[in-house]
């Protein structure tokens, strides 16, 4: 009888072990492929109800985070710092314009003026202007400005009313008040100045009324005209006293002094046009001054 050698038996046993291991792996793979290992918990995890609940939880988390986020508070744009301005989205150039404006001691009165100074875009202004908060006196002043504009508009409506006369030298204070922008005080000043001049010779003399606005004067000139030139009492330049000449419109103390010095020099003015020979005489006012002077 032939006896097997030990090494042959060892290799055979090893081959049997490998075969057995492969068989176990094959069985496990088949079991994993065909056997359902899922539990009731896993099914519930994948259910629609669970997914809806998870979405709700996620949304609540978002809301909670949003509430904890810092919100912008109302602020006065005149005291806006460069740090906060940059956080609001303003550029360095826009911030510098605001700071330069404030260094001049000036204040922004409205969102519109803020944009004019800083030159921020409309979109950015719409976002940050909702947080602008001006002092109560700012708000009150802006309200007063709106009222004054409304008053000016109403005054323009009054200008449509009929006037008693278009003659500037016969018009009453009430007639002048029918023109937009002419207050009772301004109308009274027009009447007093007309008395001082002894009547308007030129409609443009309205521009000489104290605190007269050129736009208002233009409206007055359109509504009123010189129908008949006034009869003005003239003063004899060769015989008048110093005070008499000084009381004439358009002649101040320095001009009056020059006139008398010239009169002393020539003894007597032969023509009123000689006034133009006086050094420093206001030639642009000659046509008005001569309305009150004569030589004989």
C-alpha positions, 0 to 999 in steps of 0.5 A: 500500500502506497502512503500519501505524502503530507504536502499533497494532503495539505494542498488538497485541504486548502483547495477544499477550503477556498471552494467552501468560501466561494460557496458562502459568498455566492449564497450571501449575494443571492440572499442580498439580491432577492431577500427584502431586508427593509424594515418598517422604520425604513419605509416610514423614513421614505414616506411622503409624510416624513418628507413633508415634515422635513420640508416644514422643519427646514423652512422653520429653520430658515425663518429662525435664522432670518429673525436672528439676522441683524436688520437696518434701523432708521437713521439720519443720512446726514450722520451716515458714517463711511463704514455704514455707508459701505455696508449699505452698498455705497461706493467710495466715490459716493461716500466721499461726495456726502462727506465733502458736502457735510464738511461745508456745514450743509445738510441733506433735506430729502432723499432726492437731495441725498441722491443729487449729492451722492449720485447713487443709483435709483435702485440703491436709493429705493432700498436705503431711503426707506430707512431715512429718518429726518429730525422733526424740524426737517420734516416740518420745514419740508411741509412748509415748503410744500405749503408755500409751493401750494400757495404760489400755485394758488396765487397763479390761479388768482392771476386769472381773475380780472383786474380793474385796469391795465394802466400801471399808474392807475392800478390798485394794490389789489390789482397787483395782487392778482398776479401770481407771486405778488403778496400784499407786502410787495403790492404795497411796495410797488404803490409806494415806489410809484408815488416816489417816482411820481408815476412810472414812465417806463414799465421796466421801473418795476424792476427797481422795486425793493426785493422784486423778483425778475420773474414776477416783474416780467409777469407784471409788465405783461399785465400792466403798461404805461398808458399815459406818461405821468406829469413829473414836477421838474427841478431847475438844476441851476437854481435848486438847493443841494437838498432839492437835487438830493431828493430826486430819485436815482441821485445819491449824495456822491452824484449830487455833490459832483453835479454841484461841483460841475455847476460851480465850475461852469456857472450855469448848465446850458443844456441838461445833456451837459450832465453826461460830461460829469466824471462818473455820471451814471449814463445808464440812468440818464434817461431816468434822471433827466425826467426830474431836471431842467435847466430853465 
